[in-house]
Structures are given as C-alpha cells and as structure tokens.
C-alpha cells in the first residue's frame, strides 16, 4: 500500500464497516457508523468518494445506488500501520513495540496464550 492510498483514521472507520459487512451502500455504511455517534449521510458519501479516488475502496453501480467495497485487505492495512508505527515511534524495535502494546492494556489469558504459541512457533522456525 503506497503513501497515496494510506487511509486516514476516519477512512479506517469506514473500512472496518466494509471488512465486517462486505460490499455495502452508503446508507448501510452510514447507519453502521451512526451507531456510536451521529454522522451525516453526505459526510459518509464524501469520505467514500475520496476513498474511491485514492483507490482504497471500489465502487459498482446497482441501478441508481452505488455499492462500495474495500479495495485493500484488513491485514495489508494493519501491516502498513504496524510498519509505520514500528519505524516511526519505536525506531525499528519490534521488542519495544510489543512491550509497549502489552504494557498499555490488560491482555486476556486467551490473548497471552496465543502470543506464547506464536513466539514458540517463531522459535521453532514455524510461521
């Protein structure tokens, strides 16, 4: 994902809806976003138009309605953010990033077990 297509925080909110719902109309996306706080339909539409121009979402026409879908995968977007955070805030240190993440919030036993398994797999050469 290049710099031109890097989603903003608000665009990530829209992408989260699309990753969860799949292809959706502006109304469906707006209704989902408005569950937490009121967002105007035209605001959502404008963001989607900008995201389409940036190549972050795709758009197809169904009669008079546009259907939008994410043009980037959730994992690619997350990896891009992690790389940016790793390089910028943690000077490339994966250890500092992980320690910071684990120290900032309480992790569940299930999450910690999954992290342990992932580390064990990495040590064993499995990924």
DAJOPE-V87330 format. One record per pair of residues at least 4 apart in sequence whose ideal C-beta (glycine too) atoms are under 7 Angstrom apart, sorted by sequence separation. I is the first residue (numbers start at 1). J is the second residue. If there is no record, write none. Layout:
[[I | J] [I | J]]
This chain:
[[1 | 5] [7 | 11] [11 | 15] [12 | 16] [14 | 18] [15 | 19] [16 | 20] [17 | 21] [24 | 28] [26 | 30] [27 | 31] [28 | 32] [29 | 33] [30 | 34] [34 | 38] [39 | 43] [41 | 45] [42 | 46] [43 | 47] [44 | 48] [45 | 49] [46 | 50] [47 | 51] [48 | 52] [49 | 53] [50 | 54] [72 | 76] [73 | 77] [74 | 78] [75 | 79] [76 | 80] [77 | 81] [78 | 82] [79 | 83] [80 | 84] [81 | 85] [82 | 86] [83 | 87] [84 | 88] [85 | 89] [86 | 90] [93 | 97] [94 | 98] [95 | 99] [96 | 100] [97 | 101] [98 | 102] [99 | 103] [100 | 104] [107 | 111] [109 | 113] [110 | 114] [111 | 115] [112 | 116] [113 | 117] [114 | 118] [115 | 119] [116 | 120] [117 | 121] [118 | 122] [119 | 123] [120 | 124] [1 | 6] [7 | 12] [24 | 29] [34 | 39] [39 | 44] [51 | 56] [52 | 57] [61 | 66] [62 | 67] [72 | 77] [85 | 90] [87 | 92] [102 | 107] [107 | 112] [121 | 126] [122 | 127] [18 | 24] [33 | 39] [51 | 57] [86 | 92] [90 | 96] [121 | 127] [17 | 24] [21 | 28] [52 | 59] [59 | 66] [60 | 67] [90 | 97] [7 | 15] [59 | 67] [86 | 94] [30 | 39] [48 | 57] [59 | 68] [21 | 32] [30 | 41] [33 | 44] [57 | 68] [58 | 69] [86 | 97] [17 | 29] [57 | 69] [85 | 97] [57 | 70] [58 | 71] [30 | 44] [57 | 71] [14 | 29] [17 | 32] [26 | 41] [29 | 44] [56 | 71] [17 | 33] [55 | 71] [56 | 72] [26 | 44] [26 | 45] [13 | 33] [48 | 68] [26 | 48] [14 | 47] [14 | 48] [11 | 47] [10 | 47] [14 | 51] [18 | 57] [29 | 68] [11 | 51] [25 | 65] [26 | 66] [25 | 67] [24 | 67] [23 | 67] [24 | 68] [11 | 56] [23 | 68] [23 | 69] [22 | 69] [5 | 54] [7 | 56] [4 | 54] [5 | 55] [18 | 68] [5 | 56] [18 | 69] [19 | 70] [18 | 70] [15 | 70] [19 | 74] [15 | 77] [5 | 72] [7 | 77] [1 | 72] [6 | 80] [1 | 76] [1 | 77] [1 | 80]]
